[in-house]
Amino acid sequence: MSSHGHRGHSNKHALPDNPVYIDFTRSDGDSALWPPNTTREIDHEGCVNFMQPVGLDEPLSIKWRVGVGDAISVALKLSGDRPYVLRDFPPGYRMFDHNKGKAAAPRHDVYLFGSDTKARFRSVPEFIPHAVWLMGDGSDICNCKYCSKKPQREVTSSIGNLLRLSSSPSPSRPPRPKTEKPERRRERPTRPSAADRLANVKTYAAVQKTVNLPKPSSHIQPNTVMLIERNNQLRDACRPIISGSIPHWLRDGELVWCMLDNPITRADGGDDSIRLWPAIIDERKLRIEQTMNNFNEESLPRQYTTYKVQFLAVERSYELPDSKIIPHQAYFVPDSILREMVSRSVDEWDLRREKLTAFDPCPPPGAPEPTFSDALTPFALALQIASGLCGYWCLSDEWEAKLPLPQPMPLPAPVRPAPPASSLSSAIEFAGANNFAGANNANVGGSISSGPRNPTPLPPPPTKTATQTRFQGMWWGSERIWVDDLVRLKIPRSCLAPKGALNIFAPSGPGKKSLLLAQSRGTDVEQYGAISRGVFMRIENIFLVDGVGKRECRVSGMLYELADWDWDDPNLPRTDSLPNGAKPPQSHAPSSSSDSSPYPLPPAPTGFKFRPILAPGHESVLCLSLLSGRYYPGILTHPLVRPVLNDVIPLDQASMMDAAHLWALEGLFGGYKNAVDPVGYKVNRERMVGDAGREAMAALVEHLRGRREEVGGEMDVDG
């Protein structure tokens, strides 16, 4: 073992007493597949990048041997009360610790190399199905993610009975952990307010002709003006992405993740670390930085953004650059930290306000660094507040729209049928009646015998209008959404008219480049088109409709898909959407239709373009439960997101699914992979934040009281 050790990994793993050793009788291992770069060398930037062999009796190997051996004993139903442990890895296998980054504190990722099916396994749950298969005779199909081509999430679910809590995942990032919420009680108010009754009772979706408001005279000043905040933020959303800069996605009041100056790590050197903290944006500021070129000369100044943020639970404010902040949907807390919270002793929790506010996640230089134990309680409360905030929504900036109702066409005067020819008196009566009707439609001076010379048209019926309550925006969980925003829908393109439908175009196929790639791989060509991606909506209206016993909120607008940039659309040209680069007009009235939308679409992901999928003159009307959240152009290149994607390269199908929650933020996967699902309505954002804080504290207190009662004690709660 190298003298540098395996810093960043736990050293507490040890063999159990009196184990039963398991030996592999067959193997698919090949030592030729081991990594060759095993020498530690420091480059000119002070960084290392090498594979350090891990001995069989080192804690990292013991952790895997114990976890895999235990799972094999369960799968094969081995009898006995003694613990089962692998004597060794399969022949041709060996474990390596990937050291990468600054030489003083490199990043560590452990891998098991040797399999000719997959050169490396990244975690105990990944290797368990393959190890169980190796213990058999090979007649069955291996169920690991690499042999079965299934996402690891599905594989882990299928072998859940083989996993024990002691078999924790490896240091590599888990697919998408879900926050475990302590059970909390909610008391229903005796009389719910009108705002609380604004909820969807069913999923509504339709395609209809676009409803346009009558255009007001240019001499009339509209009494409902567009908010300056909305105008500025929508302009930021559609700006082209400049290389080296971070787009202005984030908006005041939104919930975000903020990177700490130094990760808060465990004292025993375990794998857990708190790297990001949930916060709310208070203010955005524009900064200009003078940079130097390679010749030590001043170059063009660089513009960037800083945000003043309020950390949840600890009530501390910091000003951070945009490179250290990401949207709340772009990060999920590792399962290992959540398990640490669940297993934490009740006596270690201190929810007193003075204790919480005394904790500083980002201490000033020279101050003591926070400990993992001290951070766990305020971090748990912050997660609970963030979870509660994501469960709320509200509408904002109400206005009244006057919609013209269609008028029926006036019916012509009825003409009496001619009488039978045998009745002279009936014929005279018939002629007189028709002449009387003609005289009523004639001007003065007209002749009955010759008909009206200058007929006067009937006066048009009075125009009837209906009033519809609309809104300029809404708070949707962690996000601020405006009319004219491009949002992601939960529905993947494969579930929305995959063969086309009335007024809905069929999905676009692969472009020329993707078509050649699909043909070279011999795979299904159709899966390289838009059918494998998400669906977007440009929100043009947010409005209320009368439902059964309550009012429901819906959104309407054009639907878009992601088409390959070199795919030719047979439905072009279109005139119902503005091209990218169009300049917004100076009008400040709320937009209401695709024809009047003053903003171009935001930049599409690299290699793609937005394609409208509804017939011209039509729009989609959806209930809010189908919304996933905002679209974040360029999010995959953010400094805090890019390393996560680097971990899943090469991009095989299983690795793609492990990062599906990130791909979904740019629409490369269906929005259901990363969705905001608020259910509780609040009157405004301030109420949302306040109630989330109070309910989070109450939920934790109730959870701890229940645990205290389980062990037979009582819990004192400070007011």
Secondary structure, 3 states (H helix, E strand, C coil): CCCCCCCCCCCCCCCCCCCEEECCCCCCECHHHCCCCCCCCCCCCCEEEEEEECCCCCHHHHHHHHHHHHHHHHHCCCCCCCCEEECCCCCCCEEEEEEEEECCCCEEEEEEECECCCCEECCHHHHHHHHHHHCCCCCCCCCCHHHHCCCHHHHHHHCHHHCCCCCCCCCCCCCCCCCCCCCCCCCCCCCCCCHHHCCCCCCCEEEEECCCCCCCCCCCCCCCCCCHHHHHHHHHHCCCCCCCCCCCCCCCCCEEEEEEEEEEECCCCCCCEEEEEEEEEEEEEEEEECCECCCCCECCCEEEEEEEEEECCCCEEEEEEHHHEEEHHHCCCCHHHHHHHHHCCHHHCCCCHHHHHHCCCCCCCCCCCCCHHHHHHHHHHHHHHHHHHHCEEEEEEEEEEEEECCCCCCCCCCCCCCCCCCCHHHHHHHHHHHHHHHHHCCCCCCECCCECCCCCCCCCCCCCEEEEEEEEEEEECCEEEECCCEEEECCCHHHCCCCCECCECCCCCCCHHHHHHHHHHCCCHHHHCHHHCCEEEEEEEEEEEECCCCEEEEEEEEEEEEEECCCCCCCCCCCCCCCCCCCCCCCCCCCCCHHHCCCCCCCCCCCEEEEECECCCEEEEEEHHHEEEECCCCHHHCCCCHHHHHCCCCCCHHHHHHCHHHHHHHCCCCHHHCCCCCCEECCCHHHHHHHHHHHHHHHHHHHHHHHHHHCCCCCCCCC
